Amino acid sequence: MGEALVEGAVAEFTAALVRWRGERALSKKQLAAVMGFDPSYVSHVEAGRHRPTEDFARRADTALDAGGELVALYRAFEKARASRQPPRQRNTEPVAPPTWRTAPGGLVVEREVAELSYVDGCYRVLVRRDLHNAGREAVTRFPVRVAVDRYPGEPERSNRHYRDHPLTLDELDLYARCGDEPMVWRAKQDRDTFKEIWLLFENDDTEFALDPGGRATIEYGYGVGEDKWGHWFQRAIRLPTAQLTVHIDLPAALRPVVWGVESSLSTEAGALRTPIHEVREGDRVRFTWETGEPALGARFRFEWRLREPAVPTQRGSRATRRPSELMRGAGILQRGAPMLERTARWFELPDQASLAQDVTSRLLDAVVRVKQVHQFHKGLGLAAPQLGIDWAAAVVCSPDVEDAPVVLLNPRIVGESVDRDEQFEGCMSFFDVRGLVSRPLIVEVEHETLTGDRTVSTFHNAAARLVAHEVDHLHGMVYPDRMPGDARLIPVEDYHDQGRPWQYDLPGE
């Protein structure tokens, strides 16, 4: 009887794993790459030849955005397995370590700390990695990539710039060491905008290959002038990594604002899942971010804006970046992303209350970021799909800046007024244009609390328009879908009510 329970629990886990992988349209190989496992291991688990481990379940749940279902099914399997064993034998079965998909030589990064500092017109990068050779062969070299892009989002302009002013190896002033030993290096690829370099575990005096089972700390650094470095810094996960920490150190006098986005082989770019912490130290501001066990193939991109001297904003002046680029840099998905065309999943509340709280927190963090790069005189709303999050949650901030944001979970419009008006709307997912949209002046919205209770809230005028806009997002709609077929979007430069609140003739609450 006990064995049947275990087999049933395993079958439920593998069935859910296969179902989620199908919903996310991932092959076994793609899922394995995201999780950091060998593809054969995923195949064995799905076929029931290997029992799932807690680490496998947790990674699969995160990679597939399964909302905790796979972790819960693993716990049910563990409970069934424990119940079949005599008390004296419980918890004695050795757990096989996961099969990591490692680079040749079996390298694992136990910790990476990457720091970027801006001082006197130059960006300086310092990277420290704690390495473990988990393979069977000695490691004699380590790959490093240096890439620059002075004008992100403007590839033709950047290409012209680097054709005239190529990045050179000499100006990098690259140095590297392993422990106390300096490391020599050799260029693998030398292009105008990027360099691929081998750091060698040797120098003129000795060779110090990293033997199987061995551990070592390598450190390397380089510098690039601000004439060749854009306002971004990226870390790409090319080796299994247990811990990643990023520090960005900027002058306080420049009033820096830093935000970040992350992407992987299975998800589009979206807001960072963990917060960036800001600390002022004298005349510097230090931004710190970290994450544990990032997926192979993940990319974490940090961007910043220096608010002093101020960027001209008056009509007719040329801003350094388009509004849509600012929103993209703040982690907002742009129009054309498949996530914006899908109906978001509803939470199962209260069972998924912690997940709903996490999604809400990420939305509120994103609101702070976008407010730092743009002033929203008409109020603003943000839906979870705009951050690459496939859950039915949105927040709305009234034009009255003193009002707390309204949080909507699993919302649906259940009533609206006959009276309507037309106003120009914008959307952070394509912020370079505005469109004239008809909306009801009053909407009634049924939504859910964390405890699972349904409630109905009534919104008037500007708040009603903002709420209706965000509920549309949760159904895979954007505001041009509400416009007549012959209506046209206008460039934001030609929109004359920029910087003004919507005007209403009817009083609202």
Order of alpha helices (4+ residues) and beta strands (2+ residues): alpha-alpha-alpha-alpha-alpha-beta-beta-beta-alpha-alpha-beta-beta-beta-beta-beta-beta-beta-beta-beta-beta-beta-beta-alpha-alpha-beta-beta-beta-beta-beta-beta-beta-beta-alpha-beta
